[in-house]
Amino acid sequence: PRYFVVKGQDNQKQDPLVTERAGAGESDCLTELYAPLSTPERELGSFGIGIGVYFSSLRWFAIILFISGVLNLPSMNYYSSEGKGYFNSLNDVPKMYRGSAVCANVTWVACSDCDASHFGADRVRVNEKTGEQEFLKNDCLFDEIFHGIFDSLSLFFQIIAIGALQIYQKREIVNYDENEQTAQDYSLLVKNPPEDALDPDEWRSFFAQFSVTGEGPIFVTVALNNGKLLLAHVEHRKLFDKIEGKLPHGIEMLDREQIREIAEQLKDKKMEKMLMKLDILENEIRILRQEKFKASAVYVSFNTEVGQRRALNKLSTGKLNVWGLRDPPSDLPLFHGRVLDVKEPDEPSSVRWKDLGVSAFRLIWGRLVSNMAVIAIIACCAVLIDIIRSESYVALVIALINALIPRLCKFVNQMEKHYNETTAQISLYIKISVLRWTNTALLITAITPFTSTLSTGDGNLLSTVANIFVAEIFTSPTIRLLDIPNTVKRHFIAPRAKTQIGMIRNFSGAKVTVAERYTESTKIVFLCFYYGALMPYGFFMGSVALIGYYIVDKFCLLRTWGRMPKVGKEIADFQRRYLLNVAVIFLGVMSAYTYASFPYDNLCEFSDSGSGATYKFCDQDLLSAWKFPPLPSFQPEGQEWMTPNQTILVRYYSVLAVFILVGGLYASFGGGCFECLSSLFRGSYEEVGHDMGIDYSTVPSIFAYVPQIEVPGFMFPLIACDITGIDGDHVYWRNPNRSHDYYSIVNDVADTTDNQEKMNYSVIKYYPPVDDG
């Protein structure tokens, strides 16, 4: 990625407060590469608000976790102290686990009614002298009040810090939006146009009433529900490109008969089959062109922000009015007698043009199938981790699975249809988050025997979690830096490509999604919060991991990652409203269960005879018993294990857990439910930021809503409309070696009839402002 170089009157380079990112393939103006180290964080918003907020989140998460670690230093010191502290001796505790609740101060005791199935394999033995089963009892001294004070300080700080971060991010999103003028700031989307309203002039006339000068919008794009036709064109262009790559130099694809003769002379059966398939695809396209496609969406761009805001304020109305279930207000402008459903659109590069005409049933069905696939993946991960749980390399396997999860989720997400990249990224974000959170934290807890929670050695809970932190610090960033698949493409496959285009495609960079990067940060935060009470030094490790992510991801963004669609504030809003609140809920709830479960050995002392204490089984795992909140009253009668101070602490944390749960759920869903209900009766549009007073036509980095299709393996998208009369500067990319007309699929297949084939494609029309002539 590059930015425009600004020069002053003395022809010397100037450093503006915010640079302007150049479009892909820009060659007319002087540009420079973004510097991985010196590029300020505020510049990253030019890659999309979602990217800018991601790096800001990494920075603040690292700070929050570091301060949390500092507040937990007394607990870490207690866990690693001898004598009157947690241990009598630290000799049996590996240095890596000191500072956590790992307990090596244990004794073997007899239990009258214990069943070995309730204990980990390493917690049971048969006494060689007596022949009786014996069980490990944790004798580490736990000071409940001491831990309660410092853990509460940390807990309250984390809740306040996450709340402050959410407020800060809302303001930051506005700042990013105001720092860069984009098409989204001047445009609106009509989601329910009349099916036969295909004339851009008619739409412009309607929206002229909202313009400052009365001239009307400068761009109108009418998108059609021609997804099948576009997919056929994509297959045709891919096959066309494949055949072209096999031709001898100087042979044009237009000379189809000459190509067939060459294939026959070379006895290339594969080429002949591809030519036959190409003919079939062309006939299919001609047949699809005979269909009469309908308008599925309309994008309208004004020359001023005022025009857009006037239109959205005036046309925004309740869903009941849009659905025709209530009479609209008398002052609401109607188009062809219809109440328009309007909203601020996503960026042009984020629109999925081929999916705009997909039915609601197909949208729901795709999500249902993909979610079932995610459940199947979770089950497979659980089986695999359970098999290797006792092995020393389980943490490495978990880190590798986390690295593979985005690829699996991207494959699963292809089952879904989305109108824009934002909803696709949010759907992907949810899947990756669920899988990574489950794989990293929840599965480890579920498959580890309860009594092995504080045990030392491979396969036990805290040792596995510590190894996961180490793997996240080193393994994940290393995998991204090495970028092995694309390194192989650049250095081995590209030099052996048969065509120039084939070679260039191997330099397109790693395909990375915004959702994937967001889940990396929230995964670390979730892991720290989930195990914070048992492993307080994990806050420091999490902070180090996030700092590494920040440095590595910034380098990759500016040097190795491929082009990404600009994703707006929606994915950042989703993280702020849902994922962070869920992480805080787990923080409060798991702290309560942690303190209720001490000493994690399922052994209760019930008598003290002359020969010493005797023990019986008591189920200390209130979490598996689904007891919420984990109040002391839930202890089975006759199996009480909590000390008096522990009882006080657990009651306090149980009440706190309920408040955090209720507050978190309200913060996540309360406002959304109210907004959903209120949107039935009134418009939901709200202005964000200030009108910057800059005209659309004066900003060179703004791009129009030109229908396009991203094709895997192609350097540039295919243009899905007639772009006659549209200047190439209005397209968000440029190939210095070929014009945009080359990428237009409209004229790929000649029509043998008088059918006006271009009416079967989306329409875009440009209306130059008066000042532009």
N, C-alpha and C positions, 0 to 999 in steps of 0.2 A: 504493500500500500504506500501511496505517495501523497504529498500535499503540494499545493500551489506555492511557489516562491514569490513573495511580494518584494518589489524593488522601489526604492524612492527616486526622487528627482536626480540624485547623483548616481543612479544606476547601482546603488549598493543594496545588498540584501537587508530587509527589515524583518524583525521578529514581532509579528502582531500578537496580541493577547491570546487570540484563538485562531489557529490556522484553518484553512479550508481544504478539505480532503478532495483529491482529484479522482475523477471517475476511472474505472478500469480501462486501460488502453489509451489514456490521455496523452497526446503528443503535440498539440498545438501550442501549449503554454509550458513555461519552465516549471519543473517539479523536482522534488527531492524525496528520498526515502525517509520515513519516520525513523528516528534513532531509538533503538530499544531501551537505552538507559536514560537518556535525557528528555524524552517526550513526556511532558507533564500529564498527570492523570486526567485533567479537564479536557485534553485533546481526544481522549479515547471515546468520548461521547459521539464523535463524528462517525464512528462505526455502528452507531445505533445507541439509543438510550439504554437499552438492555445491557450492552457491553460496558458502557460507562458506569452504570450502577453496580455491575458485577465486580469490577476492580475496586470500586469504593467499598463494597461490602467486604471483600477480602481484607482490606486494610483495617476496617473497623472491627471485624470479627477477630483478627489477630490481636488487636489492642484489648478487646473485651476479655478474650481468653487469657492473655498475659496478666491482666489485673486480677482476674479470678484466681489465677495461680498464686499471685502474691498474697491475696487474702487467705488462701489455704495453706500458706507456709507453716503456720503453727500446727495444723493437722498433719502435714507431711513430716514435720519434726517429731511429732508425737509417735507416728507410725514407725519411724526409724530410730526410736530411742530404746535404750536398754534399761535394765534395773527396774525403776518405778514406772517406766513407761509401758509401751505396748508389749514388749518382749522381755524375757529374762536374758535372752542371748540372740544376737543377729547372725551368728555364724552360719546358720542353715538357710539364710535368705540371700539369694543372689543379689548383687549390688543393683542390678537393673530394676528390681522390684521393691527396693527399700523406698519408703515414702508412700507406699500403698498399703492397703489393709491385708495384704498377704500375711498369713499366720503360719509360722513354722514352730511355734511353741505349743506342741501337742503331746498328748499322752494316750496310751491304749487303755480302754476301759471295757469292762463287761457290761452287757445290756440284757436285761431279762426278757424283754419282748420285742427286740429290734429285728427287723427283716433286712437282709443284705440288699434287697431290691431298692430300698430307700436311701442307699448310700452309694457313693462312687466306688469303683473297683479298688482304688488306692486307699480307701478309708476302712476297709474290712480285712481282717486276717483271722487265722485259726491259731490259738495258743497251743504251741507244741507240747507243753506240759499238761495242761488241763483238757485240751481238745475242744475248748469252748471258743465260740466266735467272739472277737473283740473289735471294737470300733474306735476310731480316732476322735478324740475330744479336743476342741480348740481351747487353749488356756490363755490366749492373749488377753491382756487387760484392756478393756474398752471403757474410756471415760466419756460417758454419754453427754454430760453437761458441757464439758470442754468442747467436744465436737459440735454440739448443738449451737453453741455461741458463734463459732467461726464459720460453720457451714451456713448458718442463717445469714450472716453478713454477706457471704459470697452469693447466696441465693437471691437476696434482695437486690444486691448490686446487679446481678445478671438480668433480673426482671426489669429493673429500671433502665439498664443499658440497652436492652433489646427494644424497650418502648421508645427510648430516646432515638435509637437508630432508625426506627420506623418513621418517626416524625422528621428526622433529618433527611431520610431518603425521599420523602414526599416533596420536600423543598428542593432537593438536589435534582429530582426529575424535572421540576419546573425550570431550574437553571440550565440544565442540559438542553431543554426544549427551546429556551430563549437564546442560547448561545449559537444555535445552528438553525437556519431557516430551511425547512424541507417542504416537499409537496403536501405533506400531511397538514401543515399549518394553513394551507390555502384551499383545501379540498374538502368535499363531503361525498359520502356514498349513499346512493339510493338503493335500498335492499329489496324493494318490492315494486319495480317499475311495471307498468302495463306491458303485457307480453308483446304487443305489436308496436310499442313506442321505440322505433329503431332510428329515428331521424335526430341527429345531434342538434340540428338547427332548432327543432321544436323544444328540446330541452334547454337550449341556451336562451330562447325567448322567455321561457317560464322563469328561469333563475335570474334574468336581467333585472327583475324588480328588487333584488337584494344588493345589486352592485352599487358602489358609491356614485359612479358616473352614469349608471343606467345602460352601459354598453353590454353587460352580460359577462359570463365566464370566458376565459381565454382557451380552456381545454374542456372538451366533453368526450368521454369514452363510454360507448354503449357495449357492454359485454354480453355475449350470447351463450346459451346453454349448448354449445357445440363440442362438448368434451370428447365424444366418440370420434368426431372428425379430426380433432387435434391429436388424439392418440394415434390415429391411423397415419397422420402426417409425420408424427415423431418416428414411428416404426419405418416409414418410407425413407425419411432422411437418414436414419441410422444405417439402413441397408444400403442406401445410395452412397453414403460415406464409406461403408465397408468395401463396396465394389470399386469405388474410385481409388481406394488405397491399393488395390491389386493391379491397376491398369499400368501399362508401360507409359513412360514419360511422353507427353504430347498427344495422348488419346483423350478426347473429350467425352464426358458421359452422355452428352446429347446425341452422339452418333451411336445409337443403340445397336443398329445392325452390324456395324464394324466391331463392336464389342463381342457380339455373338459369334462372329466369324473368328475372332481371336480366341475365344473360349473353345470353339470347335477345333481349331488348329492345335491348340495346346492340350486338347482333350481334358479340359478342366471341368469335370462334372459339377464340382462345387459352385463354380462361377455360373454355369448354366442354370443350376437350381436357384441361385440367388436372383438371376435375371427373371426367371419365371415368377418367383415370389414378388419381385418388384412390380411386374405387370399386374399381378393379382391385387397388390396393395393400391396401385393406381386406379384400377377399376372399382375397388371398394371406395376409394376417395370420391370418385365421380358419382357413385351411387349415393353416398352420404350427402353430397352437395345438393342432391335433389330435394332433400328434406328442408322444411321451413323451420329454421331455428327461431327461438324466442329470446327476448331480452331477459337477462337474469340479474343484471346489476348495472348501475350507471355511476360513473365517477365524474364529478364536476369540479373544476379547478378555477378559482377566481384569481384576479390579479392582485388583490389585496386581502389581508387577513380580516379586515372589516366586513367584506362581502361574505366570506365564509361564515363568520360569527353571526352576522345578521340572519343568514339563511338557516343556520342550525338553531338559533334561538327562536325564530319564527315558526319553523316546521317541526321542531321537537314536540312531541305530544304523547299521550298515554297509549299503551299497547291496545287497550280496548277500542280506541278510536281507529287505530291502524287495522285491527282485525274486523272492523265493521260491527262491533257489538255495542257501540254507543255512538250517538250522534256527535260529530265533531263540533268544536266551537265555530261560531259564524265567521270569525276573523282568521280562521286557519286556511291558508292558500291550498287549493286542491289542483291536482294535475289529472286531466281527463276524468274529473269527478272522484278521484282516488286520493285518500290520505296517504302521503308518502312516509315511509319508514326510513329516516335518515340518521346518519351518525358520522363521526369523524373517521376516515378510513385509515388503514395501515399504509406504510410506505409502499411505493410502486414495486420495489423488489421483493416485497413480502406477500403480494397477492398471488394466489394459486388460481390462475385464470382457467385452467382446464377443469377445475372442480367447482366452479361457481354455479353450475346448473344442477349439481347433485341434490337429490331429494333428501328430506329430513330422515326418512326411514333408512336410507343408505348410510347417513351419518351415524345414526344410533347403532345400526347393525355392526358397522366397522368397529366402533368403540367396544361393543359387547364382546366380539370375537377377540380383539387384541387384549382386553383385560383378562379373559380366560387364559390366553397364552402366557400372560405375566404370572398368573397363579401357578401354571405348570412349571415355569422357570424357577419360581421360588421353591417348589417342591423338589425339583432336581438339585438345586443348590443345597437344600437341607440334607438330602440323602448323601451327597458328595462330602459335605463338611462333617457329617456324623461319622462317615467311614474313616476319615483321616484325622479326626479330632485329636487323637492322642499323639499324632506325629509332630515333630518339631517344625515342619515346614507348612503347617496349616495356615499361619498368618500370611505367608507368601502366596499360597493358593487363593486366599481370600482377596488379597490385593490384585492378583491376576484376574480373578473373576470380576472384581470391580472395574478393571480396565476393559474387560470384554462386554460388560453389561450394556454400555451405550450402543455397541454394534448390534447386540441382540434386540435392544429396544427400538433402534432405528428400523430394523427388519420388521419387527412386530407392528410398528407404527405405520408401515406402508399399507396395512390392511384398512387403515382409516382414511377418510376423506375430510379435507378441511378447506374452508374458503380462503384462509390466509395462513401465512407462516407463523403468526403469533399463536393462534389456537393449536397449531400442530406442535409448536415448541412447548407450550404449556402441557399438552397431553404427554409429550415425551418427557418433560420435566417430572411429571407425577410418576410415570413408570420407572424412570431411572432412580428417583428418590426412594420410592417404595422398595425397589430391589436392593439398592445400596444400603439403605438404613436397615433393612431386614437382614441382608447378608453380613453387614459389618457388626451390628449390635444385637438384634433380636434373636437371630438364629443361634448365635454363640451362647446366649443365655438359655435358650430353649433346650439345646441338646447337651449342655453341660450339667452333670448331676448337681443338685442344689448344694450338697455337702462339699463339693469340690470348688466352691466359689472362692474361698480364701486359701486354697491349697497351693503349694509350690509345685514346680515341675511342668513339663510340656503337657498340653491337653487340658489343663485347668483354666478356669475363667480368666483371672487377672493376668496370668502369664500370656495367654493368647491375646488379650486386649493390648497389653504392652507391646507385643510383637506386631500387632496390626498398626499401632501408631508408628513404629519404626519403619514398617513397610510403606506407610503412606508418606512419610517424610522423604524416603529415598526412592522407592520403586516407581510410584506414579509420575513424579517429575522426570525421572530418568527415561521412562518409556516415551513421554511426550517429546523430550529433547532429542532422543535418538531417532524418533519418527521412522522406524525401520521400513514400513511399506513404501513410503514416498522416497526414502533414500535409495531403495532398490530401483524404484521407477526412474529416478533422475540419473543414477550412475550406471545402471545395467540395462534397463529396458529402453530408455530414451536413445542412447547411442546406436541401438540396433533397430530403431524404427525405420520403416520403409519409406515414409513420407514426412515432409516437414511438419504437417499438421499433427501427424501421429506422434512425432517427437515432442512438439510443444505441449500436447495434452498431458504428458508425463511430468510437466512442471506446474501443474495447476494447484499444487499445495494440498495439505491434509484437509479432509472434509470434517469440520468441527461444528457442532451446534451450540447455541447459547445455553440450551437446557442442560447439556452435558456439563458445561463448566459450572453452572449454578449448583448442580447437585454435588460437585466435588467439595465446595465450601460448606454447604449445609450438612453434608455427611460428616465432616470433621466436627462441626459444632454439635451435631446430634450425638456423636460418639462421646465427646467430652461431657456433655450434659447428662447422658444416660449413665455413665460410670463415674461421674464426678465425685460422689460421696465415697466410693471405694478406692478410686485412683486419682487423688487430687493433683498429682504431678502431670496427669494427662492434659491439664489445661496448658501447661508450658509446652508440651509436645505438640498439641494441637495448634498453638500459636506459631511454633516454628514451621509446622507443615504448611500453614496458610501463607506465611511469608515466602516460603519456597514456591508455592503456587502462584503468588503474585508476580514474582520475578520471572519464573519460567513461562507463565501464560502471556505475560506482556511481550516477552521476546518472541514467542511463537506467533502471537497475533500480528506482530510487525514484520515477521520474517518467514515463517514456514506455513501458517495456516492459509487455506484457500479462501476465496471470496465467500462471504456469508450474507444472506439477506439481512437488511436492517430490521431488527426487532425492536418495537417500541417499549413503552413503559409497562405494558401489561404483565410481562413475565416477572418484572421487578415487583409490581404490585402483588402478584400472586405469592411470591416468596414472602413479602412483607406481611401480607394478610393471613396466610395459612401456614406455610412451612415453619416460619420462626415461632409462631404461636404454638404449634404442635411441639416443637423442640422444647419450649419453656414448660409446656404441660408435662412432658416426660421428665424434665428436670425436677419439678416439684413432686410428682407422683413417685418416681423411682427413689428419691431421697427418703420419702416416708417408708417405702418397702425395705430399703436398705437398712435403716435403723431398727425396723421391726423384726428383721430376720437374724440379727446378731444373736448368737455366735456362729450361725450357719453350720451346725453340726448335728441337729436333730436329736440331741441328747439332753435329758433333763435329770437333774439330781433329785432323788426323792427320799433318801434316808441316809443316815450316817451311822452305821453300826461300828462295832469295835474294830472290825477289819478294814474300815474305810468307807468312802462314799459308794453308793450303788446308783445305777442309772436305768432309765427306761426311755422308750421312744416317745418323742414329741415332734409333731410336724410343724416346723418353723416356717415353712414356705407358704405364706399367706397369698403371695402373688399367683402361684399355680392353683390355689384353692379359690381364686376369684373373689377374695374378700376385699372390698373397697368401701371406705378407706381402711387401712390396716390397723384398726383400733385394737388396743390390748384386750378388749372384751371378746374379740374373735378367737382368742386362745382357747383350745378345747379344755373343758373342765378336767382338772387333774393333770394337765400337761402344760402348765404355765412355765414359761422359760424367761420372761422379761424381768429384769431387776426393777426395783422401785424407781430409780432415776431413768431407766430406759422406758418405763411406762409413761413417765411425764413427757419425755422427749417425743415418743411415738404419738401420743395424743396431740401434742403441739403440731407435729408435722402432718398428721392426718387431717386436722382442721385446715392447715395451710394448703395441703394438696387439693382439698375440695374447693377452696377459694380460687386457687390457680386454675383448676380444671374448668370451673364455671366461667371465670373471667376470660380464660383463653378461648373457650368455645364461643362466648359472646363476642369477643374481639374478632374472631374469625368469621362467624356466621351471622351474628346479630345484625350488624350493619348491612350485610349482603341481603338478608331476608327482608329487612325494611326497604332497601332500595328496590328489590324485586317487586314487592307489593306496591310501593308507591309508583313504580314505572307503569303499572297498569292504568293509572289514572292521570299521570302528568309526565311531561318530558323529562328525560334524565340527563340532558346535555348540560355541562358546566364548563365555563371557560377556564382554561389553564394557562397561567402566565399572562403577560401583557402583549398587546399589539405592538410589534416592533416598528411599525410604520415603513416597512420595506416592501416594495412591489415584487411580485413573483418574477416578472420579466427582467428584473435587474440583478437577480442572483444566478450566476452561471452554474452553480452546483445543484440546482433544483431540477428534478427530472419528472417527466410526465407519466401518466398512467397508460403506458404502452403495453398491450397484452403480449406476454411472453411466456415461454415454457423452458424451465431448466431441465436439461437432459444430462444424466450422468455420463461422464466421459467427454462431454463437449466443453470447450473452453468458454463459449459464450452461449446465451440462451437463443432459442428460436423465436422469431417474432411472429405472432399469431394474428396479424391484421395487415391491412394495406397501409403503408406508411408514406404514401405519396402526399407531399405537402408538409410533412413533418420533418423538421430539421434534426439531424443526428445528434445535436447537442441536448435534445430533450430525452434521449435514451441514456440510462445510467451506466452504460459501458460503451467501449469503442475498440474496434480492431483496426490498428493502423494499416493493416495490409488488405483489408476487405471492407466494402461498404456495408451498411446495415441491410441493404436490399438483398444481399447474398443470404442473410439469415432469415428473411421473410419466407414463410411457407406458402403464402397465398398463391404464388405462381409456380410452385413445384411441379404441379401436374396440369397439363393442358387439358381443357375441357373440349369435348367433341361436339357439344351442343351449344345452343344460344343461351344457356343458363348463365345468369349473372352471378358467377361463383363467389365474387368478393362480398356479396350480401350474406353469405353463409359464414362470414368471419366477423369478429368484433370490429367495431368502427371507432376510430379516433379522429377528431377534427380539431384543428388549431385555428384560433381567431386572434390574430396579432392585435395587441393594444394599439390605440390610435397613435401614441407617441413613437411606436416602433414601425409605423407605416404599414 
